[in-house]
């Protein structure tokens, strides 16, 4: 146990109130809290809290996960607001069991944000031995879970009304990306090929036409936005209870964005050749099983190619946001290899 000073959100009296509101305390209370483990990430700080309870109900948790802002850094605060909105506005209206249960989601202007989440440490784990991918069976479970979540919000009338907002048509978008790309090119210098510079100039030219798919608002859903395999908890018992977490990049979009982020952005060609088509088949079959209609397997393939082409901008935006190079440098090569394998350049003709 770590005996460091507790964050305010972990105060025993506060946690007592939180668990009472969740129906888990009645007249009981949290009498003591200890930080069992504390882990800083790129954008947040995660604490595992061990609770000492008195008079709690049988299903009251003996531990909780507290996710909160880093001590410094404005980016962390901005991302935190977005994830708080997910657990406040989206998770309660999504199918149970696909995301960790949230007991409290708090954000207030000028104050630290935080989430109090169920602790899955004893029953779930993230894929081990980063950057090695999970097994084939585990990847099937992940894409099925994504499909179930996507299907629940597929073309829902709440999209853009009470659930997220649609990005507006942005005539200045190509110009803004060109400026960011220019700074990216300067950073890389001769480590960035002329062929790729030409590719991005052509992409900028075609952005208005390529954006039409998004602005159709058809066959759209809520996407995770950071759907690499390490943002999914795998059940330790080998069952089907997969859970998606780290929702700080969620938005409205094409479901294929999450699949491309998981596979084309993170996997090298040999692994994609082994798994990509089969996992897309599994994903589409699950969508249909969950009630999505009028979206064919060919439509999914077309969207997957479209998302792959757009995903070539991701490493550039990541670099501009200060994300470490050990993340975006490898993404840059892998996504361009996927573009070549899937013939995505044809979409710019």
WOPETA-V771454 format. One line per field, one symbol per residue. ss: DSSP state (2 for helix, 1 for strand, 0 for the rest). phi: phi as a letter, one per 20 degrees, with the letter a starting at -180 (. if undefined). psi: psi as a letter, one per 20 degrees, with the letter a starting at -180 (. if undefined). A space follows every 10 residues. Layout:
ss->???
phi->???
psi->???
//
This chain:
ss->0100000222 0222222222 2000000011 1111111111 0000111111 1111000000 0011111100 0002222222 2222222222 2220000010 0111111100 1111111100 0001100000 0000022222 2222222222 2200000010 0010000000 0022222222 2222222222 2002222222 2222222222 0222200000 1110000022 2111100000 0011000000 1110022222 2200000022 2222222222 2222222220 0000002222 2222222222 2002222222 0000222222 2222222222 220222220
phi->.ddffffgfd fgfffgffff femdclefbe ebccefbcce dfcbcddede dddcmeffef febcdddbff gcofffffff gffgfffedd gfddgfnecg fdebccbbgn cfeacddfed gfdcbfgemg effffgffff fffffgfffg ffdflffefm ddcmcffffc feggfffgff fffgfffflf ecffffffgf fffffeggff ffgfffldlc bedfnbeffe dceeffemed eececlefdf aeaegfgfff ffdffddfgf ffffcgffff ffgfffgffe ofcmceffff ffffffffff ffeggfffff enfgffeeff ggffffffgf femffffef
psi->qpjrpqqhij pghghggghg hjkjhdjarp hqpqohqpoq ahjrpppopp ppqokrrhjp piqqpoprqq hqohhggghg hghghghghg gijrpqiiqq pphpoppppj qpqqpoqqoj hhirqqprlp kprrrghhhg hghhgggggg hhjokqiipi finaqpprpn highgghhgg hghghhghcj jpqhghgggh ghgghigggh ihggihkqlr apqgillrhj kpppphjjbj mqppamkijq rpaphhghgg ggfhhiqrhh hhhhhggghh gggghhgghj jpqjorhhhg gghggghggh iiighghghh jjpqhighgh hggghhhggg hjkhhhij.
//
